[in-house]
């Protein structure tokens, strides 16, 4: 009856890991094949960089397909990720990395 399953609260010592995620994603896929119901997935904790987020996006795409790459079915629980994404966009636009005063909300 769940809409989403989540790897952890993000507060533990060990958080979202690929081996555990693969098991969870395959369970989501098996459940979908048996019932036709799509369950979302949220890896949480330890995802701190845009590079990490891309790895998770790739895993979802490979295991579940493009349909799961929507906010209704895939969310990343990582509060520190936003700062890195802002820095990467800033670098892409300006050609240099931001100083702390350039992105005060980070």
C-alpha positions, 0 to 999 in steps of 0.5 A, a space after each residue: 500500500 506504499 506510494 514510495 519506499 526509502 533507503 533510510 532516514 539519512 541520519 544513520 552511519 550507513 545510508 543509501 548504498 547501491 547494493 541495497 538499492 538494487 534489491 529494492 529497485 528489483 522488488 519495485 519492478 517485480 511488484 509492478 510486473 505482478 500488480 501493474 502498480 508503480 511504487 516510487 523510490 527515494 534514496 536518502 543520505 550520503 548523496 552530496 554531489 551532482 555526480 552522485 545524483 547522476 549515478 543514482 539517476 543512471 541506476 534508476 534508468 537501468 533497473 526501472 526505465 525512463 518512466 521512473 525518472 519523474 518526481 512522482 516516482 523518484 526523489 533524492 533525499 539529500 539536503 546537501 546536494 542542492 549546494 553542489 548543484 548550484 556550484 556546478 551550474 555557476 561553474 557552467 555559466 561563468 567558467 569558474 567555481 563560486 566563492 562562498 559569498 557568491 552563493 550565500 544560501 549554499 
